[in-house]
């Protein structure tokens, strides 16, 4: 006598059934690929969200940057020309009692407070200028001058990557298995909690990236 929920097909649903064939489907390469992909996705989300918050002035270490030199770069086959400036970053230092820019300049000249070499991309800055910046995740940004949209695109791209890598990490599906069976990780995870969560990540990432690109075209 066969019960409706005891067939092999039922066991193919992730986390359900005891079919040995299902348990053998995962490969070490697939689990490793999924874990690495999830770490990369997490890094993209963290980098994008953190620096977007810094660009809007909501996060990061506030301080002043005294420009010492600037240099243009011609660019390459896949990137256009750019220009960056370097100088000394002093966190929350060099400001006068009234918080004006003259106080910033005096702080840069006197060398008060701690200092660290910093680099910032700009087409307009000149050596000798002292500007307010915030230090983010490997970036020095000018709130109000740096757009958050480029950074947010990293965060949404991370969500899209996570939507594909999560089924790989849970099911252990590697590139070889995907080529052999001609099925994507999202298809394999359909109908499971992994599949539902991956679908939510994919929808959120796709919509967020589209809105982010639209806002980048409309807003400065």
N, C-alpha and C positions, 0 to 999 in steps of 0.2 A: 504494500500500500504506500502510495507516494503522496506526501502532503505538499500543498502549493508553495510553501516557503522553503522547501528543503532542496530544491534543484540547484544545479551548478550555476545557472544564470543568476540566482539570488545571491550566491556566494561571491559573484563578481563585483558586487557593490562594495566599495571600500569600507572596511571596518565591520563587514557583516559576513556570515557564512564561514565555514571551516574547510573549504576546498583546498587541498594541498597545492594544486596547480596554480591557484590564485596567489598563494603565499610565495611561490617561487618566481613570480613574474618580475619582481623588483631586482635590479642589478646594482652592484656596488657603484658602478660608474654613473648610473642614474641617480642614486641617492647623493653621490658627491656633487654631480652637476646641479641638482636642485638646491643643495645646501649652499654651494658657492654662489648660485644665482640669487638666492634670497639674501645673502650677505651683501652682494653688490647692489641689489634693489634697496636694501635698508640704507646703505651708504649714500645712494643717490637721493633718497627721500630726505635724509638728514642734512646732506649738503645743500640741497635746494631749499628746503623749508627754513633752515637756520639762516642762510645768507639772504633769503627774501625778507626775513624779519629784520635783519641788520640793515638792508637797503632802505627799509621804511622807517628806521630809527626805533624799532620796538625791542631790539636786542643788540647784543654786542658790547664790547668795551669802548667807551667814549674816550676820545683824546684828540691831540693835534698832531698833524704831520707837517714837518718843515721840509719843503722840496729842495733838494740839493742838485739834481741833474735829471734831464729828460732825454729820451732816445726814441727815434723812429725806427720801425721795422718794416721792410718792404713786403713781407708776407710771402706765401708760397702758392703752390698749385691749388690748394684747398682752403686757403685763408687769405683775406685781404690785408692791406697795410694796417699797421697799428702803431700806437705811441704810448709809452709808459714812462712814469716818473718815479724816482726813488728818493728817499730821505729818511729822517728820523721820526719815529712815532713815539709820542709821550702820552701814556694813558692818563687822562684827567689832569694833566699838568700844564703849566705855563699860562693859565688864565688869570687875568687881573681880578681885583675884588668886584669890579662891575661886570666881569664876564665879557668884555669887548674884545675885538680882534687885535687891538693894540697890545692887550695883555697876552694874547696868544703869541704874538710876535716876540715880545720880550722874553717869554718863557722859552721859545725856541732858541733865541740868541744866548740866553744865560745858561742853557743846558740844564735847567732844574728838573728834578724828577728823573725817573728811569727812562731809558730810551732804547728803541729797537729799530733795526733797519726794516724799512717797509717799502712796498712797491704798489703803485696804483695806476690804472689805465686812464689816460686823459689826453685829449687833443688841445686843451686850452691852458693847462697849468704851466707856470714858468718857475725856474729856479729862484729861490728866495721867498716864495709864497708860503704862508702858513694857513692850513685849512683844517676844518673840523672833520674828523672821520670816525668811523666805528670799525673795530676789528672783529671780523667774523671767523668762519671756519677756513682759515688759510687765505682770507681775502680782507682787504682794507677798502671800505666803501664810504661814499659820501651820501648820507641820508638826504633825500630830495634831489640828488643828482644821479644816483644809480637806480636803474629800473629794476624792480623785483621780478618782472615777468620772465626774464631769461632764467633766473634761478628757480622759479616755480615750475618751469618746464622740466627741470631735472627731477623734481619731486613727483610730478605726474608720470613721467617716463619710468620712474622707479616703481610706481604702482602697476603699470602695464607689465613690466618685467616680472614683478612678484606674482602676477596673475598666472603667468606661464610656469614659473619656477616652483610654485607651491605644489602643484600636482606631481612634478618631477621628484621633489623632495619626499613626498608622502608615498607615492607609488613606486618610486625607484625606476622611472622610465628614462632611459638614456637615448642618445641620438641613434644608435644602432637599432634599437627596438622601434623607434618612430619611423625609421626608413623601412624596416622590414614589414611592419604592420600597417604602414601608411595611415597612422592615426595620431592625432595631436594629444598632448597631455590633457587639454581641456575636454576632449572627447572621452578619454579614458575615465576622467573624474566625474562625468555627467551623472547627476542623480545622487551625489554624495555631499557631505558637508564641505569637503574640499572643493568640489566643483561649484557649489553655491557661493562659497567665500571667494573663490577665484573669479567667478563671474562678477561679483560685486566689485572686486578690485579692478577688473578690466573696464567695467562701465564707468567707475569713478575716475580712473586714469584717463580714459578716452574723452569723456566730457570735460574734465578739468583741463586737459591739454588743449582741446579745441577752444574753450573759453579763454584760456591763457593767451593763445595766439591772437584771438580776436581783440582782447584788451591791449595787447602789445601793439597792434596796428592802430587802435583808436586813441589810446592814452600814451603820453610820453614815457 
